[in-house]
Structures are given as C-alpha cells and as structure tokens.
C-alpha cells in the first residue's frame, strides 16, 4: 500500500472512530438517571392557564377549548387543582367539574382595591354555584411581596369567611407564617409554600429541607391543619448557591417528594402544571420554569422509568458527529502530510469543538427567550461560527507545527554559483523613506554597500519629507560614495501613493538590466550575504518572490521592546512556516526579492492600499507565481519606539488587510467575476484558506469590542430595569471563553516549541499581542467602512527630544495613546463593581458575568500597562542620555 493510501486509510478510520466516540460520550453524559417512580396520582397541581405569550396583564381572550384541553390533560395526573384568580377565568369551575377536578379557588389580592372587591365577589358567587370548589385561598404571598398590609389581609379573610361555609386560608412561604402568627387565627388552615430552591438548596437536599421547614411550621402551630400550597423545583433558572436548576433536578425533586409525601400522607399542590414564561418579569428567569409541562403543553420528563437530562441528545450527538465527519474527511483529503499523532489530535479536538458548539447553539432553545435574548442568540450563532473557525484554524496550525515532520516545503539558502556560475541576476534594491532619522537611513545604506554580491544597484527614494535636515544628510552620503557605487538618491517633496507611490517611482528608475527587485526598509541593517544566499531560488522560473523574515535589533535592554520583538517573531517562526506549506506566505515590504517580470506584468504596487506588500504578494499568487519563504535572518530593523507607534502600525495592518479583503473578495472565496474572471483563477484552496484564516483573529478582536460595548450596556440595563433584563445565560458567555482559553493555552505551548525564548518572554509577547486588540478592532472597522486611508509612519529610531522628555513626565500624556482603552477598562471595572454591590455576587450567573467582564477587560488592561511601560522606559532612557550628554 502506498503512503498516500495508508494516510487516507488511517485518517478515515480515525475520523470514524472519533465520531463513534463522540456519540458514546453523549450517550454516557446524557444517560438515564434513576429516581423514585410515581405510581399514584399527584395530590394537587397549581394551575395558571396562561400560554407562551400571555400574561395576567396582557391576556387575550383565552379560548374555552384551550382551558378544557388543559383540564383533560391534568385530570390524568390529579383530581385537584389550585388557581390564583377567581375573576379572570369564571368558566373554569364548570369545566373542571366536567372533568371531575376539585378546585382550591384562589383570589388575586393586591394594591388595587377595586380588583380586590371584584375577586371576592366572584369567589363567593363561584363557591355557591360549584360544588367542586373545596376551599378559598384569599391572596397569594401578599405579605412576602408587600402588596397588602397584614391588617388588610386579615380584614379580607374575615369578610370572605363571613360569606361562605367553605374553609378559607391565605398562602405564604413558611417563614412568613412564623413572622405573622395573626394570620393563623384568621384562617381555617395554613397554606404554606415550601420552595427551597430560593434558599439555595441542591435538588438532592431540597426535599429534606422542605420537610424540615414544614416541621418548623407544625411545631409553631400545633393542631392547625397545614396544606402545602406550593412545592417544587424549577427546570431552568439562575444558580443560587448549591441550587442548580435543570430538567433532571426538577424531575428528581418532584418524584422524590411525591413518593415521600404519599408515605407521610401530606396534603400538597405541586407548583405547577404548566410553565409560565411571564413570571420572568416578576420572579426572574427561574419563575418561568416550575411546570411539569412546558408552555407548549409537552411533559418535560416521565414520572416513571429513568430520566435523561436532554431528550434530544441523540439528534445532537448524531448531528455533531456527521458535521465533524464531513469536515474532517474533506480536510484530510486536502492536507495529506500530517503526522499520525497530529491527525489524531486534530480529529479529536475538532469533534470536541463541534460538539461544544452544538450545545452552545441549541441550549437557548430550551428557554423562553425574549426579544432582546433572541437578538443575543443571533449574535451568539454568528460569533460561535467565527470562534469555531478561529479555534479550528489555531488547531490546524498547532498540529502541523508542533510535531516535526509534517512540513514538506522547507527552503535553505542557494548561492547562484552553485547552480549557474555563468549568470548572477542583476538586483535593483529599493529603499523608500519618509521623515526618517538620517543616521538610521545612512546605517542601512552602509550595510547595503557591504553586500557580498557583484550585480546590484540601490535606489533611495525620499518622499514627502519637508524637513531638509532629515533628507539632505542622506543625499549627501549617497553623493559622497565612490564613483561606480551604483547608489542613486531621489527626493520627492510631494508624491502620492504613500510608500507604494515611492516604490513605483523607483521601479520607473530601475536599471533595464535588472531581473530582480529587492525592497528594504529604511531602518534595516542587512547581512552581507542576503543576495548571495537568496537569488539562487529564482533559477526556478515559477518563483516570483523570495521572502526573508522580518527581524529586529537593539531590543534586549528594553523590557517592552523585548516583548514586541518576541511578539513579532512568533509570526515568522510559526505563521509563515504554516503558510509557506501551501505557497501562501505574506509578502512584507522588507527583505523581499521579486522578479521584475512578475512585478511589471501584474500592476506594480497598489497605491490605494495600506498594505501594498501583502496585496502585491496576493496578486502574484493569483497569477500562478510561487513564493519562497527563506527562514534565515538576513537583516534586522528597529522595533517601534513606543506602544503608540506599535499600536498604529498594527492598526494600519488590520485596515490594509480589510482593504485587500474588500478588493479581492471574489478571488479569496473562489467566485469568478463576470467583468474580470481572472482574479479567481490563480488562487489555490490552500492560499484562499490562509489569507481568510489569517484575518479571522482580527475579526475576533472586532467582535470583542462589540461584545464589550454590549456587555456594559446590558449590565446597566439589568441593574436599572431588573424586571425587563436579566443576566445572560451562561452559555452566551461560552464563545469568548473558548477563544480566550485557546489563546491562553494553545498559543503559548506552540510558542515555546517554535520560538527560542523563555517562558517569561512568551508571557511578555502574549501581553503585547493582547494589548493590540482594540487597535486591530479599530483597523478592521476603518478598513471595512472607509474607502480612503492615511499611511501613518511607524516611529523608529532617533534620539528623544527635549519636548518628548517633558511629555513623558505627564501621566495623562503617557496614557493619551490608549485613551479609549482606558475608558473601556474603567467602564468594565465599574460594571463589575456595580454587579457585585447589587448583592448578586452569590449567584452563579452574577459571578460568571463578573468574571466575563473582567476577562473582557484584560486586553484593555494590557494596553494601558504596555503604554505606561513603554513610555516609562522611554523616559528613563531619555534622561540617561541627557545626563550622559552633560
């Protein structure tokens, strides 16, 4: 069997095995749980007829046949129901009698005295007309909710008792009865509510806790008849201490309680027959989920046999397995060089990510969501899709690069004489500069002068520099070179097109004998063997680009520059190798060599784009030119002077990337244009993947900013309007958590494997990269929304001026480059403190939400810290330099 067939057989078997393991995991995780079986009728059920979109204050005419359908369904489980209003459903007693259901008729009392009188009148009339009404419950939790004074409630009880021979009571939680013993004397029996979920009891302990509460009331009022008016457990809702609502928790509680109540001969009403979504506005999220049936009148769980946490687990298990199989089989057809362990880890992890995404996306469907929550769900699905894509892209990079042996395209220096000693191609090297420190540019020119290669020229193009003191020393240096040095200098006082415009000008001045174009940034010190080690790759007529890595110098003594250096280095040690495997490297505008023929044939440098180098590389790849990544440091530049410059540079890259995406989206997604079909022809699937996947994390930063703004607004809405807004479901927080975990775990592990730096330097690089999140988000927005752009020069080199020394002494000035990040950080910290002060910190969702707010604050804290550290060291070095000059 050939290696290709062995690989295909192994990966297919691996994919199938992982899919079967996924199904088995779901089967075990969602296996049935034993609980006491209910083989007798339930003594009583609390019943509110309101449907999914109804509420006491907005109810439309409730159809009689809907009421009757409810009663038919309930009569199979119980012979008694408890209601909460006598006037809202006057037809209910007669319909209940038709189906042999007794009623404990409730009276809805509150602050509206007119409604109170109406409820009493309807209750008395109904009690006289319908024999199936066995008792009257005057008011429900009026003392708990302070909707009626104790004296007014006692008066109402006396008024009703005077007009009926039926037993009369009121309903309150156990602790209210202990606090208001005067109610006991005004009632014929006690109706007590035992809802220990609100006390934070886990469902395993809630039955025992309920019976203890009942015993307390009995001990306080011996001889008084007690009926449990409400007892139960919600199937969804907030986590309160140990109380974690779920369908399994509710089923376990209800079945345990009913069996024990039967043995103890307790009189009770389970709360409740049907879920009441409207109670979200009065009781929080849990209020909607106390029913044995959901709002669609479907029973949530059986009363006998085992109970499964999710009745639809098979659909989700099979669906997630099929999605993973389809994706992985296609993936392994395209990527046929992974080591077996890498392929296995990738398959297992992708299946896990897809299964987790399935849970995240489908779990909201278990809830009665409001309009704002549906909006969040749509955003969740979009975000989940992007986050899953980012995760899988990171995983692919990880497995391909962590284990050696998966990469096939590796390039080493090839000197031209070892291939064809008779020909060494002439190279025209272009160096563009604008407002640069002349000493820095001259140092770069001296390194080019020392190149160990016989056939080259250097064109220096200074564009748009108005200060003569910056460009004239460079001009003088070039003029002073010995005749035949082949250096030429051009000053363009006003020239369009940013750096691309200057490079196009240089291209027009290039020697006719030039076969290759080289580009070097003005801050680079180039190794003498750069050309000798690189041009040999052009002996392959299909090669259009040879790219050496971007590298830096003079960073070792500055902690922030050290962090920047290693943050940059990660891309060239990891990302560029990953992209090179599929001929999809990013061409960056320094230490690059190009074939003149390719450059002239396909449009030169794009003056509309802020990333003219990456855009040109993409165009050359579209036209079938190959790119070589020669991972050998053959030139070193300077890191940005400070965080402000570092941030502007990354924002420019992000904006330029979005410009490229907008201009070349057809080619990137493989769609041919009816006007010009050629751009979609040349890019391979691997090239399209790498360009799109490379921008995905930037979209993640953009979504992070959107999430932050929404999170802060949502927090204040929850605090200001608690009955209309609640903290999001914990699953809404999952995508960001997944993304952060990946960043915090997978990234550093791969960094340690591929980048020669210490653990501390990995941490520093991670903080520096995280600090750029807001700048990248701004760049993405600018690139997507704005047609025009401004090329901001990245400040590098140069001595600190007296003005800069004074500026860095000001705290406000030090934080000026991160003003927006600081404001967002303050907003997130303030929102976190507000949630804590609101006494919700003991609730699981509140604690999780506060954690999420602080997690979202990390990039902004990193930005503020980096800005402070960079200016602090800049100030210290400036002061040291000033002392040495004196």
N, C-alpha and C positions, 0 to 999 in steps of 0.2 A: 504494500500500500504506500502510495506516495505521501510525502509530508503534508501536502495540501489536503489530501483525503483524510489523513489521520487527524489533522486540525479540525476539519469540518465534522468528522465523526465525534471527536471529543467535545467540541463546543455544543453540538446538537444534544448529545447525551447530558451535558452539564446543564443546558437550558431546561430540558425536560425534567431533570432531577430537581432543579431549583423550583420549578413551577409546582411539582408534586409536593415538595417540602413546604411551599407556601400554603397550599391547600390543607396539608396536615396541620400546620401551625394554626390556621384559622379554626380548624375542627377542634383542636385541643383548647385553644383560647376561648372559644365560644361553645364549649361542650356543655351539656345539660348539668344543672346543679340540683341536687336532691333537696326537697323541702317537704314539710308535713302536708299531707293531702287533705283537701277539704271535701268530705263526702256527705256533708249535711248542708241544709240551707243556711245562708247568711241571715243572721237575726234581723238586720236592717241596713238600709243604704240611704245616705244623704243624697238628695236628688235636686239638681238645678237643671232645667231643660235647655239652657242656652247653648247654641251651637257654636261653630268655629268662629264666625264673625259677628256674633251677637253679644250683648251685654245688657245688664239691667237698665242702663241709661240710654241705650240706642236700639233696643229691640224692635224689630219689625213685627208685624202680626205673625205670631207663631202658629203654624198650621195644626189643626186638631189631629190630623192623621200622623204628624210627626210626634206629637205627645203620645199618641196611642202606640206608635211603634216603639217608643222608649219603654213604655209600661209593659208591653208584651215581652220585650227583651229582659226587663228587670224581674218580671214575675217568675221567670225560670230560675232565678237565683235567690229570691227572698219573698217574704209575704208582707214586708213593711218598708215604707219609705218615710224619710223625713224631708220636709220642704222648708223654704225660708221666707216665703211671702204668701199671704192669703189673697191678695187682690190682683196680682199680676197674671195668674193663671186660674181664674174662677172655675173653668171647666175641668180642672184636674181631679177633684174628689170624685166626680161622677165617673170619669174614665178609669180611675184607679179601682173603684168599686166593681166596675165591669170585669176587671181582671183580678179580682179578689185580693187587692192590695190595701192594707191598712195604712193610715197616714197619721204621723205626728206633725200637725199643721203648724208651720212657723209664721210668725208675724214680724215683718221687717220694720223695726222702730229705729228712729234716729232723731236728728235735729228738726226735721220738718214735721211740725205738729199736725198740719193738715193731713199729711200722709199717714201719720200715726193713727189718727181718728179713723181714716178710711180702712187701714189694715185691721183695726179692732172690729169695726162694723162688719167687714167681710168675713172675718174669722168666726164671729158669733153666729152670723147667718149660716155659714157653711156647717158649723158644728150642729146646728139644729136640723139641717136638711140631710146630712150624710152620716149614716151610722158607721161608716168605715173610718171616720176621724176619731182617733182614740185619745188624743191629748193635744194641748195647745202650748207651743213654745213661744213665749212673749219676749221677743227681742233676741238677737244673736250677737254676743260679745259686745254689747253696748258699753259695758264698764271697761273692758280691755281697750277699746278704741275710743273711749271718752265721747261717744256720740249721744249719750243720755246720762243725766245725773242719777245717782243711786236713789234719791228721793223720787224722781220722776218715774224711774223703773218700778219701784215699789208701788207707786200710785197706779201705774198701768196694770200691774199684776192684780191688784185688788179690784180694779174696775172689771177686768176680764173674769176673775173668779166669781164676782157678784152676778154675772150674766150667764154662767154656764155651769153645768154639773160635771163637765169633763175635768180631768186632772190638768193643772196649769203649772208651768215651770218657765224658767229662762235658761239660756245656755251661755256658759262662761268656762274658760280654762280653769284648771284645778286651783291655781294659786289665787285667782280672783275670788273663788268661793271662800278660801281661807281668809282673805282680806276683808270680805264683805259678808259677814255672817247674818246681817239683817235681811239678806235676800233669801236665806233658808226659811225664815219664818213666813215669808210672803209667798212661798211656793209649796205645791203639794209633793214635789220630789225634786231632786237635784239632777240637772242635765250637765254633765261635766265633759269638757274637751280634753283629750289626752294626746297631744301632738308633740311627742318628744323629739321629733326631728328639729324643731325650732330651738331645742335645748342643746343640740349638738351631739346627740347620741347616734352611734353607728347602728345600722339596722339590726345587727346581731344582738345588740343590748337594748334596743328600743322597746321591745315587748316587756322585758323585765322592768325597765324604767317606767313604762306606762302603768303597770300593775302596782308599782311602789307608789306612784302618785295617787292612784285610786285608793290605796290603803290609807294614805295620809288624810284624804277627804273623809273616808269612812271613820277613821279614828277621831276626827274632829267633830263629826256629826253622827254619832252612833244612833242607830234606829231609823234614820232617814233613808228612804229609798233613793238609790242612785242609778241613773241611766247614763251610759256613756254616749254622749250625743255626737261626738266626732272622734274617731281614732283611725290612724292610717299612716302612710309614709309616701312621699312623692316619688315619682319615677324620674324626674329631672329637676334641676334647680341648682342653686348655689351650694357649694360645700361649706358647711358650718362646723368647725372643729372636726369631730370624727364622723359627722353625718355626711355621707356621700351618696346623693340620690342616684338611682338607676332603676331600670325596669326589674333587674334582678333583686335589688334591695327592696323594692316595693313588694314584689311577689313573695319574697322570703318573709317580710314582716306580716303581710296580710294573712298568709297561710298559717304562720306560727300563731298569730293572735287568734284567728278564728278557731283553731283546734284547741288552744288553751282556754278560750272563753267558753267553749262548749263544755269542757270539763269543769270549769268553775261556775258554770251557769250564770254568766254575765249577760246583762241586757245592754245592747250596743247598736250603734249605727256606724258602719264604715264610712269614712269620707274618701271618695264619694263615688257616685255611679259613673259620671262622665267628667272627663277633663273640662275645665272651664278656662279657656285662654284669656278671657277678660280679666281674670284675677291677677295677671301680671301687673296691672296698673295699681292694684291695691295691696298685693302681698309680695310683690317681687316675682322673679322668674318661677320659683317653686310653686307659687299659687296656682299655676295653670295645669299642674301635672299630678293631682291627687286621685284621679279617676281609675276605676277598674277597667273602664273603656276609654279609648281616646275620643277626641271630639268628632271623629268620623264614625263613632259607634262600633269600633272594632276592639275586641277584647285584647288587652295587652299581653296576657300570659294565661296559661291554663291553671286551673285550681287543683289539678291532679297531674301526676307524672313529673318529669324533670322540667326545669325552667332554663331556657337559653338566654344569654344576655342580649342576643340580636337574632331575631327570627330570620333575617335576610342574609345571614352570614355566608351561605353557600353562593348566592349571587355575587357577592362582593369578592369572595375567595376565587371563584372561577373567573370573574371579570378581571381581577388584578393579575391572575396567572396568564390569561390569554393576552392581555396587553403586554406583559413582560416578555412572553414567548415571541410575539410578533416583532417587538422592538429588538430583542436580543438576536434572533435569527438573522434579521436584516443587518444588524450591527456587525456580527461575526462574519458575514459574507463580505462586508466592506473592509473590515480590519482583520486581516488574516495572518498577523505576525505576533500576537501576544503570547507571552509565556503561559503555560497551562495554569499556573497559580494565579497569574494576573487575570486570565479569562474567568477563572472560577470566582475570584473575589469580586470582579466586576459584575458577573451574573447575579451573585448572591445579593450584593448591595443594591443593584438596580431593582431587583424584585422587592427588596425591603422598602425602598423609596416609593415605588409604585403602590405597594400595599398601604403604606402610611398615608400617601396622598389620597388613596381611595377612602380611607377612614375619615380624613380631614374634610373631603368634599361632600361625603354622604351624611356625615353625622348631623349637620344642621337640619336635614330633612326630618329628623326625629322631633324637632322643636316647632312650636307655633311662633314663627318669626313675624315681626312687624316690618313695616315698610323700610325703616332705616336698617334693620338687620338683613333684609333681602338685598339691600344695596351693598352692605358689607359682604354678604355671601358672593355676590357677583365679583366684587373686588378680590375676595378670597380665592375664587376659582382662577381668575386671571393671574393673581400673584402666585398661587400654588403652581400653576403651569410654568411660570417663569422660574420660580425657585427650583422646581423639579428639574427643569432644563439646565439650570446653573449647577445643581448638585451632580447630575449625570455627567456634565462636561468636566467638572472638577474630578470626578471619579475616573473618567477616561484618562485624563492627564496623569492622575496619580498612578493607576495600574500600569500605564505604558512606560512611565519613567522611574517608578520605584524599584522594579525588578529589572536588572540589566539583561539585555538580550532581546528586547522587543523592538529596538530601533534598527533599521536597515540602512537609512541614508545618513552616513557619517562622512564628513569631509575633512581631509588633512591638507596642509599646505603643499602645493605643487609648484615647483620653480619652473619657469618656462624652458630653461636649458635642458631639463631632464626629459622634455617632450620634443622640443624642436629648437635646437640650438641656433638655427639659422634665422629665427624670427622671434623678436620680442616686441609685442604690440605697443604702439605709442599711446601714452595715457595723458589726457588733459585733466588736471586736478583743479577743481573749482572751490574757492573759499569765499563765501559771502559773509559780510559783516555789517552791522548797523549799530552805531553808538557803543562800540566795544572799547574796552581798555586797550590802548595801543600796545602796551607792554605784553599783554596776553596774546594779541594777534601776532606780534613780532616773534614771540616764542614759538607759536605754531608754525610760522614761516621758516624759522631756523630748522625745525625738525623736518620739514618737507625738503629743505635744501640738502639735508644729510641723507636723503633716501638712497639706498644702495640699488639703484636701477638706472639704466642708461637712457631710456627713452620716455621723457615726460616733460610737461610744462605745468606751470601754476598760474592761474588767473585769479587775482584778488579783486572782488567787486564790492566796494563800499557804497551802500545805497541809503539815501535819506538821512545821513549823518550831517547835522548842521554845525556842530561844534568843530571848528578847524583843528583844535588841539587833540581831537580823537583820531582823525583820519590822516592828517598831514605827516605825523611821525611814521605811519605805516608806508605812506607813499615815498617818504624819504628813504626808508630802509630798503624798499624794493629798488629804488633808483640807484642806490649805492652798491647794489650787488654787482659782482664782476660781470663784464660782458659775456654773453652766452649762457647766463644762468637760467634763462627761459622763464623768468618771473615777470608778469605784467600786472600793473595796478590800474584800476578804473574807479573813479569817483563819480557817482550819480546823485546829484543833490536832491532831485525829486524823481522818483521812479515808482511806477505802480507794481502791484502784484506781490508785495511782501518779499520773503526770501525766494519764492518761486520766480518772481519777476527778475530778481538779480541773477538767478541761475540760468534763466532763459537768455538773458543778456550775455552771460558768459558763454553759453552754448553757441551763440551767434559769432563770438570772437574766437572760437576754438580752432586750433590748427587743422587744416584739411587732412593732415596725415594721421590725426588721432583716430584710433579704433575703439578706445575705451574712455569713459568719463569717470573720474573719481570725485567724490564730494567729501569735504572735511569741514567740520565746524571750527569756528574761529578760536575756540579755547582748547583745541586738541594738540597734544604732543604725540606725534606719530612715530612709530618704530621704523627704524631704517629698512627693515625687510618687508614692510607692508606690501608693496607692489610685487616684489620678487616672489613672495610666498602666495600671492593671490591670483595673479593674472593667468597662471597656468590652467586654471579651471575653464578659461574661455576657449581652450582648444576643443571643447565640446561645442559645436556650432549652435546647439539648442540652448545654451546657457546665456541668459540676458543680464543676470545680476549675481554678483558675489558680495555678500554682506558679512562684515566682521562685527563683533559685539560692541555695544556702547560700554565704555568703562570710565572709571574716574580715578583721580589722584588727589593728594593733599587733603584727605578726609580723616586720616587716622587720629589726629589730635583734637577733633571736634566731635562730641558725642552725637549731636543732631546730624551732622554731615555723615557720620558713620552709619546712622540709621538710614539716611537717604541712600547712601551707597549700596547697602545690602538690599534695600527695597527695590532699587533699580536692578541689581544683579540677579534677583530671583527670576525676572522675566527672561533674561538672556541665558540663564542656566537651566531653566525649566520650560517656559513657554515657547521660546524659539526652537528648542530641540523638538518639542511636541509638534510644532507647526512644520518644521523642516521635513518631518517624516512624510508629509503629504504635499510637499512643494508649496507651502502656504505661509512662508515667513513674512513678517512685517519688514518692509524696507524702511529704514530710518535714515534721516538725512545726514549721516556722518559715517565715515569708514565704509562707504559703499562704492562699488565699482559697477558700471553699466556699459553695455555695448552701445556705441554711438548709433549704429544702425537701428537698434530697437528703440532708442530714445527719440530719434528723429522721425521714425516711421509711425509712432503712435501718440503724437500730440504734445510732446515735450512736457514741461512741468505745469501743473494746474494752478493758475494764479488765483482761482476762486476759492481754493481750499486751504485751510489752516494746517492740514497735514499733507502737504504736497508730496512728501516722500512715500507715505503709505499708499496714497491714491495712485501714484505712478506705478508702484510695485503691483498693485491690483490690476491696473490696465495692461501691464506687460504680461501678467499671468493669464489674463483673458485672451491674449493673443499668442498663447502657447509657448511663451518663453519660460525657461526654467530658472529657478533661483537656488543659489548655493549658500548655505549658512556655514561659514568657516569659524568655528568656535575657538578662536585664539585671539587673545587681547593684543592688538597691534596698534593701539592708540588710546590715550587716556585724556579725558576732558575734566572740567571742573563741575562739581555739584553746584546747584543754585546757592546763592548767598545766604538765603534765609527761607523760612517757611512761606512767606508771602510769594516769593519767586517760585518756589516749589509748587505751591498751590496753583498759581497762574499757569504754569507750564502744563500741569495735568488737566486743568480745565480746558486749555486750548486743545490738548489731545482729544479729550472727550467731545468737544464741539466739532473738531475736524472729523472725528470718526462718524458723527451723526451726519455731517455734510456728505461724506462718502456714501453712507447708507442711503441717504435720500437720492443721490445722483445715480448710484449703481444698483438700486434695489432689485431691478429685473435680473441682472446678471447674478446677484447674490442669492436669489431664490430660484433661479433657473427658468425664468419666464422670458420668452423672446418678445421683443418689441416689434410691432407692426411697422414702425417707422424705420428702425435700425435694428435688425435681428442679430447683428454680430456680437454685441456685448455678452449675450448669454451663451455663446458658443464655446468659449475657451475654458471657462472655469470648471474644474472637476468637482465632484460631490465633496471630496475632502477639503478642497480650497474654500468652497462655499461654507462648509461647516465651520472651518477655523475662523473665518472672518466674522461670521454671525455669532459663534460661541464666544469669541474674544470680546465682543461688545456686550454680551449678556450680563456680566457682573456690573457694568456701568448702568444698565437698566435697573439692576438690583439696587444700586445706590440711589437712583432716581425714585424708585418705589419706596425706598426707606424714607426719603424726605416726605413723600406723600403720606406715608403711614404716620410719621411723627406729627405732622400738622393735624391729621385726623384724630390721632390719639389724644393730643392736647385738647382739641375741641370737644371730643367725646367725653373726656374726663370732666370737664367743666359742665357739660350738659347733664351728666349723671349726678353731679353734686347740686346743680341748680334745679333740675327737674327730675327728681328720682322716680316719680310715677310714670314718666314718659320715656326715660332712658335707664338702662341698666348696664352694668359692666359686660363687655362682650364675652361670649362663650370662650372657654379656654382654648378650644380648637381654632378660634380665629387668630390666636397668637402663634399657632404652630409653624406657619411658613417662615416667619422671621427667625424663630428658634432653630429650625432646621438649618437655615442658611448660616446663622451665627455659629452653630456647632460645627458645621463643615469648615468654616473659615478658621475657627479656633483649634480644630483638631487635625484635619487632613492637610491644610496648608503648612503648618509648622513641621509636621512629620516629613513631608516631601522636601521642605526647605532644608532640613537637617541632612537629608540624603543627598541632595544635589548641589547645595551651596556651601562653600567652605567657610562657614562662620560658626561662632559659638552659640550656645542656647540664648545667652543674653542678647546677642546681636540679632538672632531670629525674632526675639520679643521686640526689640527696637524697630526692626524692619516692619513687623506687624503693626505696631502702633503708628509708625509713619504712614503706612498704607491706609490704615483705618482713618487717619486724620484727613485724608483727601476725599472722603465720601461726599461731603457737601459740595466741594469744588467740582467733583465729577457730575453730581446731580445738576448743578447749575450749567455745566458744559453740555450735558445731554439736552436740557431744556433749550438752551440757546441754539444748539445745532439743529434741533427739530423745528423750532419756531421761527428762527431768524434766517433770512436769506443772506444778509451781509455779516461780515465778521471783521474783527480787528486782531492783527497779529501782535500779541504782547511779547516783547523780547524778554527772555529769561535772564535775569541779572546774575552774572557770574564774574568772579574775579574782581580786581580793583580794590584799592585801599578805602577804608572807612573815612568819610569826610567829617569835618568838624560838625557840620549840620547833622549828619547821621548819628554822631556820638551823642549830641544833645537829644535827638528824637528818642533814641533807645532808652534814655533815662526816664521817660514818661511811661507809666503803666498803661495809660489809655492808648498811647501810640503803639506800644508793644502788642496790644490786643486789637488794634484797628484792622489788621488784615483778616481777623476772624470774628468781626463784629456779629455777623449773622449766626455763626456757630455758637458764640457766647449767648446770644439771645435765645436760641433754641435750647441750649443747655439749661439756662435759667428756667425756661418755660417747662421743660420736662421735670426738673427737680422740684419746682413749685407744685406741679400737678401731682407728683408722687407724695409730697408732704401733705397736700390737701386731702388726698385719699386716705392717708394714714390718720390724720387728725379727725376725719369724718367717722372714726371708730369702726371702719370696715376692715382694719388690718387683720382681725382674727379670721375673716372669711377667706376661703381658699382663692376665689376669683379675685378678691381685692389684693391679696398677697401676690398672686401671679401677675396681676395687672401692674402693680408697683414694680415688680421685678422686670416686667417687659418695658416699662417706661425707662427704667434705669439702663436696661440693655440698649434701648434705642439712643440713650444719651452718650454711650461710650464713644462713638465717632466724634461727637462734638467736644467731649472732654479731651479726647486725644488731640483734636485740632488746637484747642486752647493751650494745652500743655506743650505741644510742639512749637506753637508760635512764641510762647514765653521762653522756652528753652533755646530756640534759635536766636532770638534777639538778645537773650541774656549772654550767650556765648559770644555773639557778635559784639556786644558792648564791652565785654571783658577783653576780647582780643584787640578792639579798637583802643581801649585805654592802655593796654600793654604796649601797643605800637606807639602810642602818643608819648608814653614815658620813655620808650627807647629812643625816640627822635630827639627828645630833650637831653 
